[in-house]
Amino acid sequence: MDNVLGVFTIFIADSVTFFSIYLMLNLSLNIERGLAGIPNFGLLLSYAAGAYITGSLGGRIAMLITGTHLNIDPIENSADVISAVNPLLEHSAGLSIVYMLMMLLISAGFGAFIGLIQLGPVIRLREDYLAITLLALAEILNEIGRVYKPMLNGPMGVSVPDPFSWAGRDLRFYVASSEIFLIALLIFIYTEYLSRSPLGRVFRAIRENETAAASLGKSIVRYRAIAMILGSAIAGLSGSLFTLYQGSITPTLTRFQWTFLPWLMLFLGGIGNNIGVLIGTLIYVFINRIIIMNKHYLAAILPFDIVWFDYISLGIVMALILIYRPQGILPEKPYIPSRVRRIIQELTKES
């Protein structure tokens, strides 16, 4: 009974982690597409940037923080670095937290830089061509990671030091899940504030009518750059957190998992609505976890290999959403500042 309960609680903690990672990634997409109207089908590029920079620099940063000196290549010999660094992190929560914060800052910064690089196509191309271009850019980074061994040791990938090991083997997954969930909650609060701020309203104005926004003195290039930088920084942050949680990374991230699924959850919950994004993410992760728990039952009744079920179900769900509920579960509602609302109420009373 205790073993079953332990497995179940670890499963719940793992599900909360996946929900938190996808929530951050989907919120980043909602800033770019939902608010600013940029169809970022290169979401994998920013996510992979955070994940790969964490894999490439994680060992070096941990050695620097712990004062460990090894005359080896930390990428090619990442397992030796882990053996030397992890025991030091296990006995110091302070060092572990500093290491994690440094990796998150570096990953968010690198993600923002990648967003700035993507700005060129964003400015010059319209929606269809832009989506294809960003999709191709994401694959380029994946290919670089596979062929350039000093980056991630090629297809073999690298291991990264564990910033959650200080909690002990029994509590590691629960602490990691709680910390990642807390960061996702802070990101949600920030994006909700952003959507209600003057900056968020400018994003919406540009999304709805670029010409009208430009006529009011709003720089389309500047605000699109801000949207791409903010969204890409959050996506890079989510990639870094998932790499730290897994303890390793290989250059095999897929468009399906880190681009198409976020778009599905965005459409499901409601584009432009952060609460809708949260609900869409929660529904998908819950159904996905249920399917994983019952995969052996499904394999016995499906007429095809179970590995293709995700792809088939994604296509069906996306088609149903676009046909019957294109606005999502919670459609975007116009936000009216309280000051404007009071003026409207006063004018209504007078009339």
C-alpha positions, 0 to 999 in steps of 0.5 A, spaced: 500 500 500 505 504 501 509 503 495 502 504 491 501 511 495 508 513 493 508 511 486 501 515 486 504 521 489 510 522 485 506 521 479 502 527 481 508 531 483 511 529 476 504 532 473 504 538 476 511 539 473 509 538 466 503 542 467 507 548 470 512 547 464 507 547 459 503 553 463 509 558 462 511 556 455 503 557 453 503 564 457 509 566 452 506 564 446 499 568 449 504 574 449 506 573 442 500 571 439 494 572 443 496 579 445 501 582 439 498 577 434 505 574 432 504 567 429 510 564 433 511 557 430 518 557 432 516 556 439 521 550 439 527 555 438 526 559 444 524 553 448 530 549 446 535 555 447 533 555 454 534 548 455 540 547 451 544 553 454 542 550 461 545 543 458 551 547 455 553 551 461 550 547 467 556 543 469 561 549 468 556 554 472 556 549 478 563 548 478 564 555 478 559 556 484 562 550 488 569 551 487 570 545 483 576 544 479 577 538 474 581 538 468 576 535 463 571 537 458 565 538 462 561 537 456 564 530 454 565 528 461 559 531 464 558 524 468 564 526 472 562 533 473 556 530 476 559 526 481 564 531 483 558 537 484 552 533 486 554 531 493 556 539 494 549 541 492 546 536 496 549 539 502 548 546 501 541 549 499 544 556 498 549 553 493 543 549 490 539 555 489 544 560 487 546 555 481 539 554 479 537 562 479 544 563 475 541 558 470 534 561 470 537 568 469 542 566 463 537 562 460 531 567 460 537 572 457 539 567 452 531 566 450 530 573 450 536 574 445 533 569 440 527 572 440 531 579 438 534 574 432 527 572 430 525 579 430 527 580 423 522 575 420 517 578 424 518 585 421 518 583 414 514 577 413 506 576 413 503 571 417 503 565 413 511 566 411 512 568 418 510 561 421 514 557 416 520 561 417 520 561 424 518 553 424 524 552 420 529 556 424 527 552 430 529 546 426 536 549 425 538 550 432 536 542 433 540 540 428 546 545 430 545 541 437 546 534 434 552 536 429 556 540 434 559 536 439 562 542 444 555 544 445 551 538 447 556 532 446 552 531 440 546 526 440 548 523 446 546 529 450 549 531 457 547 531 464 546 537 468 547 538 476 541 537 480 539 544 484 533 540 487 538 534 490 539 538 497 531 536 499 534 529 499 532 523 495 525 522 498 523 529 497 527 531 491 521 530 486 516 534 491 520 540 492 522 540 485 515 540 483 513 545 488 519 550 486 517 550 479 509 551 480 511 557 484 515 560 478 509 558 473 505 562 478 509 568 478 509 568 471 502 567 470 501 573 475 506 577 471 502 575 464 496 577 467 498 584 469 501 585 463 495 583 459 491 589 463 497 594 463 498 600 457 503 595 454 498 590 453 493 594 450 498 597 445 499 590 443 492 588 442 491 595 438 497 593 434 494 586 433 487 588 431 489 594 426 497 596 425 495 602 421 490 605 426 496 603 432 501 607 427 497 613 426 497 614 434 504 614 434 505 607 436 512 604 433 510 597 430 517 594 430 518 596 437 512 593 440 513 587 436 520 587 439 518 587 446 513 582 445 518 577 442 523 578 447 518 577 453 515 571 450 522 568 448 525 569 455 519 566 458 520 560 453 527 559 455 526 559 462 521 554 461 526 550 457 531 551 463 527 549 468 525 542 465 532 541 463 534 542 471 528 537 473 530 532 468 537 532 470 539 531 462 538 534 455 539 531 448 538 535 442 532 531 440 526 536 442 520 535 437 516 540 434 510 536 436 511 536 443 514 544 444 510 547 438 504 544 436 501 542 443 502 549 446 498 551 440 493 546 441 492 548 449 492 555 447 486 554 442 483 550 447 483 555 453 482 561 449 487 566 445 488 572 449 486 570 455 491 568 460 485 564 465 483 560 458 490 558 457 491 556 464 484 552 463 486 549 456 493 547 459 490 543 465 485 540 461 490 537 456 495 535 462 490 532 465 487 528 459 494 526 457 496 523 464 490 519 464 492 516 458 499 515 460 496 511 466 492 507 462 496 506 456 497 498 457 489 498 456 489 502 450 494 498 447 490 492 447 484 495 443 487 500 439 488 498 431 494 501 431 501 502 435 500 506 441 505 511 440 501 514 434 495 516 439 498 522 441 498 525 434 492 522 431 488 525 438 491 532 437 489 532 430 482 530 432 481 535 438 484 541 433 479 540 428 473 539 433 476 546 436 476 550 430 470 547 427 465 548 433 469 552 438 474 557 435 474 562 440 476 557 445 473 555 452 474 562 455 474 567 449 478 573 450 474 579 453 476 586 452 479 589 458 476 596 460 480 600 465 476 602 472 477 610 470 474 609 463 469 604 466 467 610 471 466 615 466 462 610 461 457 609 468 457 617 469 455 618 462 450 613 462 447 616 468 447 623 465 443 620 459 
